[in-house]
């Protein structure tokens, strides 16, 4: 088995459509989606990017 890891930069409030198109365009199976969560001013959490692990055959 081979795996590809894709980095997907996003803004959670505006990029839902882009993420949907990206995920539907993958040829293999999605194994995991790992968000990068950071803490900003006043303990507000923010997702900067996602790592998408795809299993290809």
Backbone torsions as a table, in degrees:
resi	resn	phi	psi	omega
1	UNK	NA	145.4	176.4
2	UNK	-122.4	147.5	-178.9
3	UNK	-126.1	142.2	172.1
4	UNK	-116.0	138.9	175.4
5	UNK	-113.9	122.4	-178.9
6	UNK	-109.3	139.7	173.7
7	UNK	-101.3	128.5	-178.7
8	UNK	-122.9	105.7	177.7
9	UNK	-76.6	137.5	-177.2
10	UNK	-156.0	163.5	166.0
11	UNK	-115.0	122.9	-171.9
12	UNK	-60.7	-26.5	-176.0
13	UNK	-86.4	-14.1	-171.6
14	UNK	-128.5	-11.8	-169.7
15	UNK	-110.3	26.0	-179.8
16	UNK	-62.7	-44.1	-179.5
17	UNK	-64.7	-42.6	177.9
18	UNK	-62.1	-41.9	179.7
19	UNK	-64.8	-41.7	179.2
20	UNK	-62.1	-44.0	178.4
21	UNK	-64.3	-40.4	179.4
22	UNK	-62.7	-47.8	-178.2
23	UNK	-66.1	-39.1	178.6
24	UNK	-69.6	-22.9	-179.6
25	UNK	-84.3	-8.8	179.9
26	UNK	-72.9	142.1	-176.9
27	UNK	-88.1	-30.1	-177.2
28	UNK	-95.0	-167.8	178.4
29	UNK	-91.3	139.8	177.0
30	UNK	-82.8	122.2	-178.6
31	UNK	-93.0	-42.8	-176.8
32	UNK	-156.1	152.1	170.5
33	UNK	-125.7	117.5	-174.8
34	UNK	-113.8	114.6	178.2
35	UNK	-83.3	146.4	171.6
36	UNK	-97.6	106.9	-175.7
37	UNK	-103.5	128.3	176.6
38	UNK	-120.0	157.3	179.4
39	UNK	-104.9	129.6	179.9
40	UNK	-113.1	-162.2	-177.2
41	UNK	-52.7	134.0	178.7
42	UNK	58.5	37.5	175.5
43	UNK	61.4	25.4	175.4
44	UNK	-78.6	130.0	-179.0
45	UNK	-94.0	147.3	-176.9
46	UNK	-145.1	138.0	175.9
47	UNK	-97.7	117.9	-178.8
48	UNK	-87.4	-42.0	-179.4
49	UNK	-155.5	165.6	176.4
50	UNK	-118.4	144.2	168.1
51	UNK	-104.2	122.4	-178.7
52	UNK	-109.7	119.4	179.6
53	UNK	-97.1	122.3	-177.4
54	UNK	-117.3	130.7	175.6
55	UNK	-94.7	122.7	179.6
56	UNK	-114.1	149.9	-179.1
57	UNK	-110.0	NA	NA
